[in-house]
């Protein structure tokens, strides 16, 4: 009798776990990371990584982002795009933005590391607007003046 109950329990758990594994993920918010920043005169060249953690393609239509280094605004930008990100995929995008003069000075004053905050909104065709708030540290890249990771 106990053996039959154990087999039944094992089969039930297997069926439940198999059923749960087939549900597609479609509503997880995408993530964004600041890969690098490069000073180019009064502009900045940003390398951003956007990750789709869903099981369907998402379409980035616009973004509004602001970067702060400590309490100094480095840039505040809005741009339109048409970037599709495949299921469970990541896309690296390069964006050129106009920097605040105080922001460039703050970047160039980093000796070893500087705390940053990237905030704003990403707007996707298939999802609602997604708020962004990323914190991290920028470090000068040795031998590459004006480049930070």
N, CA, C and O atoms as a GROMACS GRO file, in nm:
protein
  596
    1UNK      N    1   0.082  -0.120   0.000
    1UNK     CA    2   0.000   0.000   0.000
    1UNK      C    3   0.087   0.126   0.000
    1UNK      O    4   0.061   0.220  -0.076
    2UNK      N    5   0.188   0.128   0.085
    2UNK     CA    6   0.276   0.245   0.091
    2UNK      C    7   0.353   0.262  -0.040
    2UNK      O    8   0.383   0.374  -0.082
    3UNK      N    9   0.385   0.149  -0.102
    3UNK     CA   10   0.458   0.155  -0.228
    3UNK      C   11   0.369   0.218  -0.337
    3UNK      O   12   0.418   0.297  -0.418
    4UNK      N   13   0.243   0.184  -0.340
    4UNK     CA   14   0.149   0.242  -0.438
    4UNK      C   15   0.134   0.391  -0.413
    4UNK      O   16   0.131   0.469  -0.509
    5UNK      N   17   0.125   0.432  -0.288
    5UNK     CA   18   0.114   0.575  -0.256
    5UNK      C   19   0.241   0.650  -0.298
    5UNK      O   20   0.233   0.761  -0.351
    6UNK      N   21   0.357   0.589  -0.275
    6UNK     CA   22   0.483   0.654  -0.313
    6UNK      C   23   0.492   0.669  -0.464
    6UNK      O   24   0.533   0.774  -0.513
    7UNK      N   25   0.454   0.566  -0.540
    7UNK     CA   26   0.456   0.572  -0.686
    7UNK      C   27   0.358   0.678  -0.735
    7UNK      O   28   0.390   0.757  -0.824
    8UNK      N   29   0.238   0.680  -0.678
    8UNK     CA   30   0.138   0.780  -0.716
    8UNK      C   31   0.189   0.921  -0.688
    8UNK      O   32   0.172   1.010  -0.772
    9UNK      N   33   0.250   0.942  -0.573
    9UNK     CA   34   0.305   1.074  -0.537
    9UNK      C   35   0.415   1.114  -0.634
    9UNK      O   36   0.419   1.229  -0.678
   10UNK      N   37   0.502   1.023  -0.667
   10UNK     CA   38   0.610   1.050  -0.761
   10UNK      C   39   0.557   1.085  -0.899
   10UNK      O   40   0.604   1.181  -0.961
   11UNK      N   41   0.460   1.010  -0.948
   11UNK     CA   42   0.399   1.039  -1.077
   11UNK      C   43   0.327   1.174  -1.077
   11UNK      O   44   0.334   1.249  -1.174
   12UNK      N   45   0.258   1.205  -0.969
   12UNK     CA   46   0.187   1.333  -0.957
   12UNK      C   47   0.286   1.449  -0.962
   12UNK      O   48   0.262   1.548  -1.032
   13UNK      N   49   0.394   1.439  -0.888
   13UNK     CA   50   0.494   1.545  -0.887
   13UNK      C   51   0.558   1.563  -1.024
   13UNK      O   52   0.584   1.675  -1.067
   14UNK      N   53   0.584   1.453  -1.093
   14UNK     CA   54   0.642   1.459  -1.227
   14UNK      C   55   0.548   1.531  -1.324
   14UNK      O   56   0.592   1.615  -1.402
   15UNK      N   57   0.421   1.498  -1.319
   15UNK     CA   58   0.322   1.562  -1.406
   15UNK      C   59   0.314   1.712  -1.375
   15UNK      O   60   0.310   1.794  -1.466
   16UNK      N   61   0.310   1.748  -1.248
   16UNK     CA   62   0.301   1.888  -1.210
   16UNK      C   63   0.424   1.966  -1.254
   16UNK      O   64   0.412   2.077  -1.306
   17UNK      N   65   0.541   1.911  -1.234
   17UNK     CA   66   0.664   1.980  -1.274
   17UNK      C   67   0.674   1.993  -1.425
   17UNK      O   68   0.722   2.096  -1.474
   18UNK      N   69   0.632   1.893  -1.499
   18UNK     CA   70   0.633   1.900  -1.644
   18UNK      C   71   0.537   2.006  -1.694
   18UNK      O   72   0.569   2.079  -1.787
   19UNK      N   73   0.421   2.014  -1.635
   19UNK     CA   74   0.321   2.114  -1.675
   19UNK      C   75   0.372   2.254  -1.648
   19UNK      O   76   0.350   2.344  -1.730
   20UNK      N   77   0.438   2.276  -1.536
   20UNK     CA   78   0.490   2.409  -1.503
   20UNK      C   79   0.601   2.451  -1.596
   20UNK      O   80   0.618   2.570  -1.622
   21UNK      N   81   0.676   2.358  -1.647
   21UNK     CA   82   0.789   2.389  -1.733
   21UNK      C   83   0.749   2.436  -1.872
   21UNK      O   84   0.833   2.489  -1.944
   22UNK      N   85   0.625   2.420  -1.911
   22UNK     CA   86   0.583   2.456  -2.046
   22UNK      C   87   0.514   2.592  -2.054
   22UNK      O   88   0.474   2.633  -2.162
   23UNK      N   89   0.501   2.661  -1.944
   23UNK     CA   90   0.436   2.792  -1.945
   23UNK      C   91   0.537   2.895  -1.993
   23UNK      O   92   0.641   2.913  -1.928
   24UNK      N   93   0.510   2.966  -2.104
   24UNK     CA   94   0.605   3.065  -2.154
   24UNK      C   95   0.607   3.190  -2.065
   24UNK      O   96   0.504   3.231  -2.011
   25UNK      N   97   0.724   3.248  -2.053
   25UNK     CA   98   0.739   3.371  -1.976
   25UNK      C   99   0.723   3.488  -2.072
   25UNK      O  100   0.795   3.497  -2.171
   26UNK      N  101   0.628   3.577  -2.042
   26UNK     CA  102   0.600   3.689  -2.133
   26UNK      C  103   0.591   3.824  -2.065
   26UNK      O  104   0.572   3.925  -2.133
   27UNK      N  105   0.604   3.830  -1.934
   27UNK     CA  106   0.582   3.959  -1.868
   27UNK      C  107   0.696   4.001  -1.776
   27UNK      O  108   0.676   4.084  -1.687
   28UNK      N  109   0.814   3.946  -1.795
   28UNK     CA  110   0.928   3.985  -1.713
   28UNK      C  111   0.990   4.111  -1.773
   28UNK      O  112   1.013   4.119  -1.893
   29UNK      N  113   1.017   4.208  -1.688
   29UNK     CA  114   1.073   4.334  -1.735
   29UNK      C  115   1.214   4.313  -1.789
   29UNK      O  116   1.292   4.238  -1.731
   30UNK      N  117   1.248   4.380  -1.900
   30UNK     CA  118   1.384   4.370  -1.954
   30UNK      C  119   1.482   4.442  -1.861
   30UNK      O  120   1.443   4.525  -1.780
   31UNK      N  121   1.609   4.408  -1.875
   31UNK     CA  122   1.711   4.476  -1.794
   31UNK      C  123   1.802   4.556  -1.885
   31UNK      O  124   1.813   4.528  -2.004
   32UNK      N  125   1.867   4.656  -1.827
   32UNK     CA  126   1.961   4.740  -1.902
   32UNK      C  127   2.087   4.755  -1.818
   32UNK      O  128   2.080   4.764  -1.695
   33UNK      N  129   2.200   4.757  -1.886
   33UNK     CA  130   2.328   4.775  -1.818
   33UNK      C  131   2.411   4.876  -1.897
   33UNK      O  132   2.406   4.880  -2.020
   34UNK      N  133   2.487   4.955  -1.824
   34UNK     CA  134   2.580   5.050  -1.885
   34UNK      C  135   2.714   4.980  -1.898
   34UNK      O  136   2.783   4.958  -1.799
   35UNK      N  137   2.750   4.944  -2.021
   35UNK     CA  138   2.874   4.871  -2.045
   35UNK      C  139   2.996   4.962  -2.045
   35UNK      O  140   3.098   4.930  -1.986
   36UNK      N  141   2.985   5.078  -2.113
   36UNK     CA  142   3.097   5.172  -2.117
   36UNK      C  143   3.050   5.310  -2.157
   36UNK      O  144   2.944   5.328  -2.216
   37UNK      N  145   3.133   5.408  -2.124
   37UNK     CA  146   3.111   5.548  -2.160
   37UNK      C  147   3.243   5.600  -2.216
   37UNK      O  148   3.350   5.575  -2.159
   38UNK      N  149   3.235   5.672  -2.327
   38UNK     CA  150   3.356   5.730  -2.386
   38UNK      C  151   3.331   5.878  -2.415
   38UNK      O  152   3.231   5.914  -2.476
   39UNK      N  153   3.423   5.962  -2.371
   39UNK     CA  154   3.414   6.106  -2.395
   39UNK      C  155   3.467   6.133  -2.535
   39UNK      O  156   3.579   6.094  -2.570
   40UNK      N  157   3.385   6.202  -2.616
   40UNK     CA  158   3.423   6.240  -2.752
   40UNK      C  159   3.390   6.389  -2.768
   40UNK      O  160   3.280   6.424  -2.812
   41UNK      N  161   3.485   6.474  -2.734
   41UNK     CA  162   3.467   6.619  -2.735
   41UNK      C  163   3.361   6.657  -2.631
   41UNK      O  164   3.383   6.636  -2.512
   42UNK      N  165   3.246   6.711  -2.674
   42UNK     CA  166   3.139   6.744  -2.580
   42UNK      C  167   3.028   6.640  -2.582
   42UNK      O  168   2.923   6.658  -2.520
   43UNK      N  169   3.050   6.530  -2.652
   43UNK     CA  170   2.953   6.422  -2.659
   43UNK      C  171   3.005   6.300  -2.583
   43UNK      O  172   3.124   6.290  -2.552
   44UNK      N  173   2.914   6.210  -2.553
   44UNK     CA  174   2.950   6.083  -2.492
   44UNK      C  175   2.900   5.971  -2.582
   44UNK      O  176   2.791   5.980  -2.639
   45UNK      N  177   2.979   5.868  -2.594
   45UNK     CA  178   2.938   5.749  -2.668
   45UNK      C  179   2.911   5.642  -2.564
   45UNK      O  180   3.001   5.598  -2.492
   46UNK      N  181   2.784   5.600  -2.558
   46UNK     CA  182   2.742   5.501  -2.459
   46UNK      C  183   2.729   5.365  -2.524
   46UNK      O  184   2.681   5.352  -2.637
   47UNK      N  185   2.771   5.264  -2.454
   47UNK     CA  186   2.747   5.126  -2.494
   47UNK      C  187   2.652   5.068  -2.390
   47UNK      O  188   2.690   5.048  -2.275
   48UNK      N  189   2.529   5.043  -2.431
   48UNK     CA  190   2.425   4.991  -2.342
   48UNK      C  191   2.392   4.848  -2.381
   48UNK      O  192   2.390   4.814  -2.499
   49UNK      N  193   2.366   4.766  -2.282
   49UNK     CA  194   2.326   4.627  -2.305
   49UNK      C  195   2.184   4.611  -2.254
   49UNK      O  196   2.157   4.634  -2.136
   50UNK      N  197   2.092   4.571  -2.342
   50UNK     CA  198   1.952   4.549  -2.305
   50UNK      C  199   1.924   4.400  -2.319
   50UNK      O  200   1.950   4.341  -2.423
   51UNK      N  201   1.869   4.341  -2.213
   51UNK     CA  202   1.843   4.197  -2.211
   51UNK      C  203   1.694   4.170  -2.204
   51UNK      O  204   1.623   4.226  -2.120
   52UNK      N  205   1.647   4.083  -2.292
   52UNK     CA  206   1.509   4.037  -2.294
   52UNK      C  207   1.503   3.904  -2.220
   52UNK      O  208   1.561   3.806  -2.264
   53UNK      N  209   1.433   3.902  -2.107
   53UNK     CA  210   1.424   3.780  -2.027
   53UNK      C  211   1.292   3.707  -2.050
   53UNK      O  212   1.251   3.624  -1.969
   54UNK      N  213   1.225   3.738  -2.162
   54UNK     CA  214   1.096   3.676  -2.196
   54UNK      C  215   1.113   3.572  -2.305
   54UNK      O  216   1.219   3.559  -2.366
   55UNK      N  217   1.006   3.497  -2.327
   55UNK     CA  218   1.006   3.393  -2.430
   55UNK      C  219   0.948   3.443  -2.562
   55UNK      O  220   0.916   3.363  -2.650
   56UNK      N  221   0.932   3.573  -2.576
   56UNK     CA  222   0.886   3.631  -2.702
   56UNK      C  223   0.970   3.755  -2.734
   56UNK      O  224   1.029   3.816  -2.645
   57UNK      N  225   0.973   3.792  -2.860
   57UNK     CA  226   1.049   3.909  -2.904
   57UNK      C  227   0.984   4.035  -2.848
   57UNK      O  228   0.862   4.047  -2.843
   58UNK      N  229   1.068   4.130  -2.806
   58UNK     CA  230   1.018   4.261  -2.763
   58UNK      C  231   1.078   4.368  -2.852
   58UNK      O  232   1.187   4.350  -2.908
   59UNK      N  233   1.007   4.480  -2.867
   59UNK     CA  234   1.047   4.587  -2.957
   59UNK      C  235   1.064   4.716  -2.878
   59UNK      O  236   0.967   4.772  -2.828
   60UNK      N  237   1.188   4.764  -2.868
   60UNK     CA  238   1.217   4.891  -2.802
   60UNK      C  239   1.184   5.003  -2.900
   60UNK      O  240   1.237   5.007  -3.011
   61UNK      N  241   1.095   5.094  -2.858
   61UNK     CA  242   1.055   5.203  -2.947
   61UNK      C  243   1.115   5.337  -2.907
   61UNK      O  244   1.138   5.422  -2.992
   62UNK      N  245   1.140   5.358  -2.777
   62UNK     CA  246   1.203   5.482  -2.733
   62UNK      C  247   1.262   5.464  -2.594
   62UNK      O  248   1.231   5.369  -2.522
   63UNK      N  249   1.348   5.559  -2.559
   63UNK     CA  250   1.412   5.555  -2.428
   63UNK      C  251   1.436   5.697  -2.379
   63UNK      O  252   1.466   5.787  -2.458
   64UNK      N  253   1.422   5.714  -2.251
   64UNK     CA  254   1.458   5.840  -2.185
   64UNK      C  255   1.551   5.799  -2.073
   64UNK      O  256   1.511   5.725  -1.982
   65UNK      N  257   1.676   5.846  -2.078
   65UNK     CA  258   1.775   5.808  -1.978
   65UNK      C  259   1.851   5.930  -1.928
   65UNK      O  260   1.879   6.023  -2.004
   66UNK      N  261   1.883   5.927  -1.800
   66UNK     CA  262   1.967   6.030  -1.739
   66UNK      C  263   2.076   5.957  -1.659
   66UNK      O  264   2.049   5.858  -1.590
   67UNK      N  265   2.197   6.008  -1.669
   67UNK     CA  266   2.310   5.951  -1.597
   67UNK      C  267   2.361   6.053  -1.497
   67UNK      O  268   2.388   6.168  -1.532
   68UNK      N  269   2.375   6.009  -1.373
   68UNK     CA  270   2.430   6.093  -1.267
   68UNK      C  271   2.558   6.029  -1.217
   68UNK      O  272   2.565   5.908  -1.195
   69UNK      N  273   2.660   6.112  -1.198
   69UNK     CA  274   2.785   6.068  -1.138
   69UNK      C  275   2.794   6.142  -1.006
   69UNK      O  276   2.809   6.264  -1.000
   70UNK      N  277   2.782   6.062  -0.896
   70UNK     CA  278   2.761   6.120  -0.764
   70UNK      C  279   2.631   6.201  -0.774
   70UNK      O  280   2.526   6.143  -0.800
   71UNK      N  281   2.635   6.334  -0.755
   71UNK     CA  282   2.513   6.416  -0.767
   71UNK      C  283   2.514   6.503  -0.892
   71UNK      O  284   2.428   6.590  -0.907
   72UNK      N  285   2.608   6.480  -0.982
   72UNK     CA  286   2.623   6.562  -1.101
   72UNK      C  287   2.554   6.497  -1.221
   72UNK      O  288   2.577   6.380  -1.251
   73UNK      N  289   2.467   6.574  -1.288
   73UNK     CA  290   2.401   6.525  -1.409
   73UNK      C  291   2.504   6.520  -1.521
   73UNK      O  292   2.565   6.621  -1.555
   74UNK      N  293   2.523   6.401  -1.578
   74UNK     CA  294   2.617   6.383  -1.689
   74UNK      C  295   2.544   6.405  -1.821
   74UNK      O  296   2.595   6.474  -1.910
   75UNK      N  297   2.426   6.347  -1.836
   75UNK     CA  298   2.342   6.370  -1.953
   75UNK      C  299   2.198   6.335  -1.921
   75UNK      O  300   2.170   6.261  -1.826
   76UNK      N  301   2.107   6.389  -2.001
   76UNK     CA  302   1.964   6.356  -1.995
   76UNK      C  303   1.918   6.356  -2.140
   76UNK      O  304   1.922   6.459  -2.206
   77UNK      N  305   1.874   6.240  -2.189
   77UNK     CA  306   1.845   6.227  -2.331
   77UNK      C  307   1.718   6.145  -2.353
   77UNK      O  308   1.684   6.057  -2.275
   78UNK      N  309   1.650   6.177  -2.464
   78UNK     CA  310   1.536   6.098  -2.512
   78UNK      C  311   1.567   6.064  -2.657
   78UNK      O  312   1.606   6.152  -2.734
   79UNK      N  313   1.550   5.937  -2.694
   79UNK     CA  314   1.569   5.901  -2.833
   79UNK      C  315   1.470   5.794  -2.874
   79UNK      O  316   1.422   5.714  -2.793
   80UNK      N  317   1.440   5.796  -3.004
   80UNK     CA  318   1.350   5.696  -3.062
   80UNK      C  319   1.434   5.592  -3.136
   80UNK      O  320   1.540   5.623  -3.191
   81UNK      N  321   1.385   5.471  -3.136
   81UNK     CA  322   1.456   5.363  -3.203
   81UNK      C  323   1.356   5.258  -3.244
   81UNK      O  324   1.238   5.265  -3.207
   82UNK      N  325   1.399   5.163  -3.320
   82UNK     CA  326   1.315   5.046  -3.352
   82UNK      C  327   1.406   4.924  -3.343
   82UNK      O  328   1.454   4.873  -3.444
   83UNK      N  329   1.427   4.881  -3.222
   83UNK     CA  330   1.517   4.770  -3.194
   83UNK      C  331   1.437   4.650  -3.147
   83UNK      O  332   1.364   4.659  -3.048
   84UNK      N  333   1.450   4.539  -3.217
   84UNK     CA  334   1.383   4.418  -3.171
   84UNK      C  335   1.486   4.328  -3.104
   84UNK      O  336   1.598   4.311  -3.152
   85UNK      N  337   1.446   4.273  -2.990
   85UNK     CA  338   1.533   4.188  -2.910
   85UNK      C  339   1.469   4.050  -2.904
   85UNK      O  340   1.356   4.034  -2.856
   86UNK      N  341   1.540   3.952  -2.953
   86UNK     CA  342   1.487   3.816  -2.963
   86UNK      C  343   1.461   3.756  -2.825
   86UNK      O  344   1.513   3.804  -2.725
   87UNK      N  345   1.380   3.650  -2.820
   87UNK     CA  346   1.350   3.585  -2.692
   87UNK      C  347   1.479   3.542  -2.622
   87UNK      O  348   1.567   3.480  -2.681
   88UNK      N  349   1.488   3.577  -2.494
   88UNK     CA  350   1.604   3.544  -2.411
   88UNK      C  351   1.734   3.600  -2.469
   88UNK      O  352   1.843   3.551  -2.439
   89UNK      N  353   1.721   3.704  -2.551
   89UNK     CA  354   1.838   3.762  -2.618
   89UNK      C  355   1.887   3.889  -2.552
   89UNK      O  356   1.822   3.946  -2.464
   90UNK      N  357   2.005   3.933  -2.596
   90UNK     CA  358   2.064   4.057  -2.549
   90UNK      C  359   2.111   4.136  -2.670
   90UNK      O  360   2.162   4.080  -2.766
   91UNK      N  361   2.092   4.266  -2.663
   91UNK     CA  362   2.138   4.354  -2.770
   91UNK      C  363   2.225   4.463  -2.711
   91UNK      O  364   2.189   4.526  -2.612
   92UNK      N  365   2.340   4.484  -2.772
   92UNK     CA  366   2.429   4.591  -2.733
   92UNK      C  367   2.404   4.706  -2.830
   92UNK      O  368   2.410   4.686  -2.952
   93UNK      N  369   2.376   4.824  -2.778
   93UNK     CA  370   2.353   4.938  -2.865
   93UNK      C  371   2.450   5.050  -2.829
   93UNK      O  372   2.486   5.069  -2.713
   94UNK      N  373   2.492   5.123  -2.932
   94UNK     CA  374   2.582   5.235  -2.916
   94UNK      C  375   2.500   5.362  -2.942
   94UNK      O  376   2.435   5.374  -3.045
   95UNK      N  377   2.504   5.455  -2.846
   95UNK     CA  378   2.427   5.578  -2.856
   95UNK      C  379   2.521   5.696  -2.830
   95UNK      O  380   2.598   5.694  -2.733
   96UNK      N  381   2.514   5.797  -2.915
   96UNK     CA  382   2.591   5.919  -2.894
   96UNK      C  383   2.497   6.023  -2.834
   96UNK      O  384   2.391   6.050  -2.888
   97UNK      N  385   2.537   6.081  -2.721
   97UNK     CA  386   2.453   6.180  -2.652
   97UNK      C  387   2.535   6.305  -2.621
   97UNK      O  388   2.657   6.299  -2.604
   98UNK      N  389   2.465   6.416  -2.613
   98UNK     CA  390   2.530   6.542  -2.575
   98UNK      C  391   2.542   6.546  -2.423
   98UNK      O  392   2.444   6.525  -2.352
   99UNK      N  393   2.662   6.572  -2.376
   99UNK     CA  394   2.688   6.571  -2.232
   99UNK      C  395   2.680   6.711  -2.174
   99UNK      O  396   2.701   6.810  -2.244
  100UNK      N  397   2.649   6.717  -2.047
  100UNK     CA  398   2.656   6.841  -1.972
  100UNK      C  399   2.804   6.870  -1.945
  100UNK      O  400   2.879   6.778  -1.914
  101UNK      N  401   2.848   6.996  -1.957
  101UNK     CA  402   2.988   7.027  -1.930
  101UNK      C  403   3.034   6.982  -1.791
  101UNK      O  404   3.145   6.930  -1.776
  102UNK      N  405   2.949   7.001  -1.691
  102UNK     CA  406   2.985   6.956  -1.556
  102UNK      C  407   2.994   6.804  -1.551
  102UNK      O  408   3.071   6.750  -1.472
  103UNK      N  409   2.916   6.736  -1.634
  103UNK     CA  410   2.920   6.590  -1.638
  103UNK      C  411   3.051   6.539  -1.695
  103UNK      O  412   3.107   6.441  -1.644
  104UNK      N  413   3.102   6.605  -1.800
  104UNK     CA  414   3.231   6.565  -1.856
  104UNK      C  415   3.342   6.589  -1.755
  104UNK      O  416   3.432   6.507  -1.739
  105UNK      N  417   3.335   6.702  -1.686
  105UNK     CA  418   3.435   6.731  -1.582
  105UNK      C  419   3.429   6.626  -1.472
  105UNK      O  420   3.534   6.582  -1.422
  106UNK      N  421   3.309   6.585  -1.433
  106UNK     CA  422   3.295   6.483  -1.328
  106UNK      C  423   3.353   6.350  -1.375
  106UNK      O  424   3.420   6.281  -1.298
  107UNK      N  425   3.328   6.313  -1.500
  107UNK     CA  426   3.386   6.189  -1.553
  107UNK      C  427   3.538   6.195  -1.554
  107UNK      O  428   3.606   6.102  -1.511
  108UNK      N  429   3.591   6.306  -1.605
  108UNK     CA  430   3.735   6.318  -1.618
  108UNK      C  431   3.806   6.329  -1.484
  108UNK      O  432   3.928   6.311  -1.477
  109UNK      N  433   3.733   6.358  -1.378
  109UNK     CA  434   3.795   6.368  -1.246
  109UNK      C  435   3.799   6.233  -1.174
  109UNK      O  436   3.854   6.223  -1.063
  110UNK      N  437   3.743   6.127  -1.235
  110UNK     CA  438   3.747   5.994  -1.173
  110UNK      C  439   3.891   5.943  -1.174
  110UNK      O  440   3.953   5.932  -1.279
  111UNK      N  441   3.942   5.911  -1.056
  111UNK     CA  442   4.078   5.856  -1.046
  111UNK      C  443   4.076   5.704  -1.048
  111UNK      O  444   4.145   5.643  -1.130
  112UNK      N  445   3.999   5.642  -0.960
  112UNK     CA  446   3.992   5.496  -0.956
  112UNK      C  447   3.852   5.445  -0.984
  112UNK      O  448   3.835   5.349  -1.059
  113UNK      N  449   3.749   5.508  -0.925
  113UNK     CA  450   3.611   5.469  -0.952
  113UNK      C  451   3.517   5.581  -0.911
  113UNK      O  452   3.549   5.662  -0.823
  114UNK      N  453   3.403   5.584  -0.974
  114UNK     CA  454   3.301   5.683  -0.941
  114UNK      C  455   3.164   5.618  -0.944
  114UNK      O  456   3.131   5.547  -1.039
  115UNK      N  457   3.084   5.642  -0.841
  115UNK     CA  458   2.950   5.584  -0.834
  115UNK      C  459   2.858   5.655  -0.932
  115UNK      O  460   2.857   5.778  -0.942
  116UNK      N  461   2.780   5.576  -1.006
  116UNK     CA  462   2.685   5.636  -1.100
  116UNK      C  463   2.546   5.580  -1.076
  116UNK      O  464   2.528   5.475  -1.013
  117UNK      N  465   2.447   5.653  -1.128
  117UNK     CA  466   2.308   5.608  -1.128
  117UNK      C  467   2.252   5.639  -1.266
  117UNK      O  468   2.257   5.753  -1.312
  118UNK      N  469   2.198   5.537  -1.332
  118UNK     CA  470   2.132   5.550  -1.461
  118UNK      C  471   1.984   5.532  -1.436
  118UNK      O  472   1.941   5.429  -1.384
  119UNK      N  473   1.905   5.632  -1.472
  119UNK     CA  474   1.760   5.622  -1.448
  119UNK      C  475   1.683   5.675  -1.567
  119UNK      O  476   1.736   5.751  -1.649
  120UNK      N  477   1.558   5.633  -1.576
  120UNK     CA  478   1.472   5.678  -1.684
  120UNK      C  479   1.364   5.576  -1.715
  120UNK      O  480   1.318   5.503  -1.628
  121UNK      N  481   1.324   5.572  -1.844
  121UNK     CA  482   1.220   5.481  -1.889
  121UNK      C  483   1.255   5.423  -2.025
  121UNK      O  484   1.308   5.492  -2.112
  122UNK      N  485   1.224   5.296  -2.040
  122UNK     CA  486   1.232   5.231  -2.170
  122UNK      C  487   1.089   5.202  -2.213
  122UNK      O  488   1.008   5.153  -2.133
  123UNK      N  489   1.057   5.232  -2.339
  123UNK     CA  490   0.922   5.205  -2.387
  123UNK      C  491   0.928   5.097  -2.495
  123UNK      O  492   1.003   5.107  -2.592
  124UNK      N  493   0.849   4.993  -2.473
  124UNK     CA  494   0.844   4.880  -2.565
  124UNK      C  495   0.707   4.872  -2.628
  124UNK      O  496   0.606   4.908  -2.567
  125UNK      N  497   0.704   4.824  -2.752
  125UNK     CA  498   0.577   4.808  -2.823
  125UNK      C  499   0.489   4.704  -2.754
  125UNK      O  500   0.369   4.723  -2.742
  126UNK      N  501   0.549   4.595  -2.711
  126UNK     CA  502   0.471   4.485  -2.654
  126UNK      C  503   0.455   4.492  -2.503
  126UNK      O  504   0.380   4.413  -2.446
  127UNK      N  505   0.523   4.584  -2.437
  127UNK     CA  506   0.513   4.600  -2.292
  127UNK      C  507   0.481   4.744  -2.260
  127UNK      O  508   0.495   4.832  -2.345
  128UNK      N  509   0.440   4.769  -2.139
  128UNK     CA  510   0.423   4.907  -2.096
  128UNK      C  511   0.560   4.970  -2.078
  128UNK      O  512   0.663   4.906  -2.096
  129UNK      N  513   0.560   5.098  -2.042
  129UNK     CA  514   0.686   5.164  -2.011
  129UNK      C  515   0.751   5.094  -1.892
  129UNK      O  516   0.684   5.052  -1.798
  130UNK      N  517   0.880   5.084  -1.898
  130UNK     CA  518   0.955   5.017  -1.793
  130UNK      C  519   1.052   5.117  -1.730
  130UNK      O  520   1.138   5.171  -1.800
  131UNK      N  521   1.039   5.140  -1.602
  131UNK     CA  522   1.129   5.231  -1.531
  131UNK      C  523   1.266   5.166  -1.514
  131UNK      O  524   1.278   5.046  -1.492
  132UNK      N  525   1.368   5.249  -1.526
  132UNK     CA  526   1.506   5.203  -1.515
  132UNK      C  527   1.571   5.273  -1.397
  132UNK      O  528   1.560   5.395  -1.381
  133UNK      N  529   1.639   5.196  -1.315
  133UNK     CA  530   1.724   5.254  -1.211
  133UNK      C  531   1.838   5.157  -1.186
  133UNK      O  532   1.821   5.053  -1.122
  134UNK      N  533   1.954   5.192  -1.239
  134UNK     CA  534   2.072   5.108  -1.231
  134UNK      C  535   2.180   5.185  -1.157
  134UNK      O  536   2.207   5.302  -1.187
  135UNK      N  537   2.241   5.120  -1.060
  135UNK     CA  538   2.351   5.181  -0.986
  135UNK      C  539   2.476   5.097  -1.007
  135UNK      O  540   2.470   4.975  -1.020
  136UNK      N  541   2.589   5.165  -1.011
  136UNK     CA  542   2.715   5.094  -1.028
  136UNK      C  543   2.833   5.187  -1.014
  136UNK      O  544   2.820   5.298  -0.961
  137UNK      N  545   2.946   5.142  -1.062
  137UNK     CA  546   3.069   5.222  -1.055
  137UNK      C  547   3.133   5.226  -1.192
  137UNK      O  548   3.138   5.125  -1.263
  138UNK      N  549   3.183   5.342  -1.229
  138UNK     CA  550   3.261   5.358  -1.351
  138UNK      C  551   3.408   5.366  -1.313
  138UNK      O  552   3.444   5.429  -1.213
  139UNK      N  553   3.490   5.302  -1.393
  139UNK     CA  554   3.634   5.301  -1.371
  139UNK      C  555   3.703   5.344  -1.500
  139UNK      O  556   3.661   5.302  -1.608
  140UNK      N  557   3.807   5.427  -1.491
  140UNK     CA  558   3.881   5.462  -1.613
  140UNK      C  559   3.947   5.336  -1.672
  140UNK      O  560   3.997   5.251  -1.598
  141UNK      N  561   3.946   5.326  -1.804
  141UNK     CA  562   4.010   5.213  -1.871
  141UNK      C  563   4.158   5.249  -1.887
  141UNK      O  564   4.190   5.349  -1.951
  142UNK      N  565   4.247   5.169  -1.832
  142UNK     CA  566   4.390   5.200  -1.841
  142UNK      C  567   4.438   5.210  -1.986
  142UNK      O  568   4.407   5.123  -2.068
  143UNK      N  569   4.512   5.315  -2.015
  143UNK     CA  570   4.567   5.334  -2.148
  143UNK      C  571   4.469   5.388  -2.251
  143UNK      O  572   4.505   5.406  -2.367
  144UNK      N  573   4.344   5.414  -2.210
  144UNK     CA  574   4.244   5.467  -2.303
  144UNK      C  575   4.179   5.590  -2.241
  144UNK      O  576   4.072   5.581  -2.179
  145UNK      N  577   4.244   5.703  -2.256
  145UNK     CA  578   4.196   5.827  -2.196
  145UNK      C  579   4.054   5.858  -2.243
  145UNK      O  580   4.022   5.847  -2.362
  146UNK      N  581   3.968   5.896  -2.148
  146UNK     CA  582   3.831   5.933  -2.181
  146UNK      C  583   3.735   5.815  -2.194
  146UNK      O  584   3.620   5.833  -2.233
  147UNK      N  585   3.781   5.695  -2.161
  147UNK     CA  586   3.695   5.576  -2.170
  147UNK      C  587   3.677   5.518  -2.030
  147UNK      O  588   3.773   5.502  -1.954
  148UNK      N  589   3.551   5.485  -1.998
  148UNK     CA  590   3.516   5.437  -1.863
  148UNK      C  591   3.430   5.313  -1.876
  148UNK      O  592   3.345   5.304  -1.965
  149UNK      N  593   3.451   5.218  -1.786
  149UNK     CA  594   3.372   5.094  -1.782
  149UNK      C  595   3.316   5.076  -1.645
  149UNK      O  596   3.245   4.979  -1.619
   0.00000   0.00000   0.00000
